[in-house]
Amino acid sequence: MAVLSWKHHTLIQLLLERGPLTEKEFHSIFTAITGENPGTHPRKFNDYLLKINRELSYVQLDLRACRDTYDGRVYYGVVNNVSDNQSKLGTKYSVPQIAFFKAIVEAIAQDVTAEGCICNMDVLNIKLENQDGSLGIPAAFRNFTMSQKEKTLDQLVKDKWLCYTEDDNIGVGVRSVLDLRSWFNNAGVPSCEVCNEAGLKAKLCPNEGCTVRIHEHCLKKIFSQKGVVVCPSCDTRWQYQPPKTEPIELKEEETDPMPSQPSSRPAQSQSSLRSKRKRQRLSQNDDANTVGCSSQAEMKRVTRSSAHPR
């Protein structure tokens, strides 16, 4: 069994401490620790990851890379290979919180229009007593209050299990994309035809009889290479128009490669402010807004044929 150096251990520790990091952040940290640039020394970079994964396999962990479902950016993170939800979410979450999270992810995964999100009000209206009894939630814990849901939602976003989409709905976080790959597959979530990852947020083939879906960032890549998008399954031509302007990308937080203390306060502060604004908006919504939101969600969960553009 190979012995890892302090450099390997530092990389592992930072990923465990901070959660998934963007490719840019992880490469910057790797360069600061090893003195090697992954862009100019890819073999060195891959050798480090291979050695780390050999050792992590003994404790059922894995260092993986994935693309964010919404913006296509590459992330690196350490994931748990144990299949049960309790192990993946860690001991910090209670059984009702895990059930709440699972209900959110299932609602997003079951959306046949592949919008990849769920309305805020629909999230808060989820009732644990309506969930599958196999979750093993004691009856005493099924009365999950609105306040508990809001706090759990904030924590799940902070821990990157969930995220806020550009239109302020709730989406699947990059940590879920990394860690729940097998769950999405077992749950029957259709994969992107190009990258084979779960097509939670994707474009549907215009042919109603075809089940192909492709991520927006994968479509953009195909279009840039070929100038046209044709369904790889049924050969139907897609009416795809790439964005004329790139979406504004939020400036990434400064990543100190070797901090003496975890520097997570700015991120927590930003998340807290955003959560407060969301709660203020939710408290101002009347019953009509709630009904509208739920109705919109019901319309999204329709038959396969009605999910296609006419």
Secondary structure, DSSP 8 states (H G I E B T S, - for coil): -----HHHHHHHHHHHHH--EEHHHHHHHHHHHHS--TTT-HHHHHHHHHHHHHHHGGGTEEEEEEE-TTT--EEEEEEE---SHHHHH-TTS-HHHHHHHHHHHHHHHT-TT-B-EE-HHHHHT--GGGS-GGG---GGG----HHHHHHHHHHHHHTTSEEE-TTS-EEE-HHHHHH-HHHHHHTT--BBTTT-SB-SB-EE-SSTT---EE-HHHHHHHHHHHSSEE-TTT--EE-----SS-----------SS-SS---HHHHHHHHHHHHHHHHHHHH--HHHHHHHHHHHHHHS--TGGGS--
